[in-house]
């Protein structure tokens, strides 16, 4: 494999060189997923200023301006114009040469930022290339990251990747965790790295301190400048199997996270009253929700086993087991909805925010809390118990009301 410098040469846009065939041969599976994503977002949208678009290709021409937020699900998006609000995308390829006034949220295979983003950039992708300007922080998880020679990030960089190559300018600090990290640009703040190999080319300049954890001493070329202190923390090299297992674990966590996000969007979109009722149950009756959730956690497997003793009860046992797993999996969604709405209420933006954004923010907070050292597992258990208990209580109340009042008079889900 060649060096990152050779791999990302010229305009750093090699990823987009073969978009022509994509126009003619779009992958049907990708499009179905994108359209489903767009449908879920549109069902949940409550903010009047947000525009939702879906299709095979989305183009925002050079002289076109989108007022407010824009959410897009498509195969390829080329933004030459301007979006004055946030840009939220779920797609295969994003080619941004225009302007985004606020934040960029992107889930994609390839992302190229050759224009300007006014605020934060948050990306989950296979490849992220920045040759333009970002007005604030960049937070990304990707396989390949490149900050091109003309790229400027005005804020901080938080990055998890396999390979990172920085040739542009980073105004604040950098925190990077990856396999191979190469620095050839300017970083005005402190740098903290976790990598198997670290290299600084002659054009590299770090104004702050460099702290790196690696099994190997960094390759610092003559001419590279580090104005602060340099601290190498030696670590044991991870075996190949351990690295593969870590990558698999990360991929599974990301898949579960986005699966929860899509399920949450589906629930709050199709059944908004019921989803809000479940989240309110957690807030109004937290101890009851925890108790019911604990009873459900213990009794669910016992009931399934008892039903499975007889041949006739096996189908019912399978059904109970599936519902048990589904309730536990979905429990985080309702806690996330409650947390997200509480945060937006504190920011006084609850009325202008869609439910799907509340679920997204809440899931991020819940995921962080669940992965805290020592307390994370306890918090994850409490979250699962509260969400499951509230889900069981709300479902029972809904079924009871329908049985008492009849299907026509009972409140809709």
Secondary structure, 3 states (H helix, E strand, C coil): CCCHHHHCCCCCCHHHCCHHHHHHCCCHHHHHHHHHHHHHHHHHCCCCCCEEEEEEEEEECCCCEECCCEEEEEEEEEECCEECCCEEEEEEEEEECCEECCCEEEECCEEEECCEECCCEEEECCEEEECCEECCCEEEECCEEEECCCCEECCCEEEECCEEEECCEECCCEEEECCEEEECCEECCCEEEECCEEEECCCCEECCCEEEEECCCCEECCCCEECCCEEEEECCCCCHHHHHHHHHHHHHHHHHHHHHHHHHHHHHHHCHHHHHHHHHHHHHCHHHHHHHHHHHHHHHHHHHHHHCCCCCCHHHHHHHHHHHHHHHHHHHHHHHHHHHHHHHHHCCCCCCCCHHHHHHHHHHHHHHHHCCCCCHHHHHHHHHHHHHHHHHHHHHHHHHHHHHHCCCCCCCC
